[in-house]
Amino acid sequence: MTVILFVDDDTDLLGLNTFMLKNIGYETVTATNGEEAVIKFRESVPDITIMDIKMPKMDGFDAFFKMKKIKEDAKIILISAYAVDEKKLLKAKSMGLLEMISKPYDFEEIENIIKKYTQS
Amino acid sequence: MKISHIIIIGLAILLVIYTVTSFIILEININEMKKTAIERNVTIASTLMHDFDRFIKKRIDDFKQITYSMEVQNAIQKSNELFQKRMGQNNNSNSNINQETQLEILAHVEDNQLTNELKDIIEFYKNVYEHSVIDEIFITNQHGENIALGIGISDLRQDDENWWQITKREGLFIGKPSYNDNYKTHTIPIGLRINDSAGNFLGVLRISLNLADILNDLKADSKILSNEKKTVYIIDEIGNIVYSSKRNDLFYEKYNEFEAVNGIIGSFENTVGEKTKFVTFATSTGFLDFPGFGWHIIIEQDESSILEDISNVRNELVIITIVGVGMVIVIGLFITYFISKSLEDITNVATHLSKGDFNYTIKPSRFAEFQVILNSFKKASVSIKQLIETEKELAETQTRAKNERLLAIGELSSSLAHDLKNPLSVIKTGIDAIKRNSEGTTPEIQKEVFPRMERAIRRMAHQIEDVLNYVRITPINVKDNSMLSIIKSSIELIKIPENIKIEIPKEDITVSCDKEKIEIVFINLILNAIQAIGDKAGNIIISTSKNHIHDIIEIQDDGEGIAEENMKKIFTPLFTTKMKGTGLGLSICKNIIEQHGWSIDVQINPTRFIIKIPQK
């Protein structure tokens, strides 16, 4: 069963997304900030991680870099609300960032991306 | 007009007044002195005249004693009898007595004893007065025959002489003083009638008084007076100078101003060239039965000698005036210098201040009055400096606030974009969820999706509200309001979680404020407190108090505190430590509070917001 780590500081959005993912048959792990995300990543070793960039304590990019250190081929997708740090984005892309999607997104988009990277 | 000129002119006027007054007083004194000197001289002259007359009278009286002497009377009596006898013998022969006969008779009638007595008298006077008093003394019988000759030369018969006849008739003859060639001296002839005890005419005593002797006392007095620079003259009734203290000889010339000598006493001024003499005189009035010679004593005194002391004073006055003028100028210049210097300093200060140089060092002045002005300037400059600095700060603060606001609005736009995207995402995902369950709303959907969507919409509304509150500063509508009712209505607008107890003030205060805006403040602060307490049990305490200048409202909570490093930043727009905060709440509070002229501060441990309302 595919395990998805969903990270967002907006608990409503987080709750809604996990509800949807569970409905279509995925197992979800959640975190509300970067630090927590890294810990959950280490514990649960998810098949794919979907993470918001703007978060308290540790942002999505930093969490991404840590996760990549833990597992080099980790599959991670970042979500942004608006302009992002271009340097960090380039660095993340070079380190194998799968996709970046913008808020507000269609849930279908998430679903497709998960399918795309977990079926192989 | 310069102050210095006024001072110099003022001092000069004072000096002129002083000098003029002094001169007037001096002139009055001069006149007084003149008058006094003249009066004194008149007194002296009249005293001298009086003494002179008395002296002569005394001499005459002295000689009168001789006429009372029995020896003299007896001798004359004898001579008279002899004469009668002889006249009887000669009656028939020759009435014209020739010279020879006369000589014969003289030899006959001369009484040696009497002659010797007269000589003794002369000797006596000489011894007493140490000079010749009498130049001539002789006695005639009732027929004019010389019967005793003490000193001098005398004719045998005197009855043909005028003086003898006057003496016989009137008892006393005083002749004019005249130069006597025989005695080489000035003499005053005096005739005294000799009477017997019954008053019958016996004969005549003739004395020629030495004028020099008579003048002796006067001379002595004159010498003393001449030391006082007074010249004493004695002139006779026709104006001849009998004697003057100027020279020793007698009767040397006519007195020039004799015409002015008129009356018993008097004075006049006599100006010759530049010299003025004060002339005072006294006319002889005699003494008792001595009628006097009709002579005059004149005292002359130079004006300069009277005014000698005064003229010194006058010179001193002139010197004082000159020195005074000099001093006035010097003092004037000094005052000018000091005052101008001080005024210049003050002007400098004023110029610097007017140019805005408030750091100009104000030098102290040595004049208290100027120091007062300088002190005022000093105070003024400090006040103006403070005012300017305050203004500057205010302007800076306002600019900073404006910049901050503009910056904040800029940031706000982007922040709002992000913050709205989250709730938008929630709604979108929610709609997706509903779409997928198109057959109907399952209980699951109702539970998981709808509340989240509602919350997302509320969040968006709240965020928009916050931004609007921050961006748009509307004028405040101030009214007197009950603080307690504002607090209460604020609490009603918020859903207070059950885990939190809220305490409201026991005592109400009335404040002038915009009720709705202050409610926003309380809502924000209470919401903050609720969020700080979170899910735990906690308290929010709202209290009011007063000190002497402020009404104070405090909102305290025992939730999670504010980190010390954030204390200064919490009122900054967009500063937030919360996941879902806009960072505008406290900025809005601060804006509203400041719009009211109040102040808001924060304390930590426990967290307490303090609103200070200045009392009216």
Interface residues (C-beta under 8 A of the other chain):
Chain A: D9 D10 D12 L13 G15 L16 N17 F19 M20 N23 T32 K54 P56 A81 Y82 A83 K103 P104 Y105 D106 F107 E108
Chain B: S414 A417 H418 K421 N422 P423 L424 S425 V426 I427 K428 T429 G430 D432 A433 R436 E444 E448 V449 R452 R455 A456 T577 M579 K580
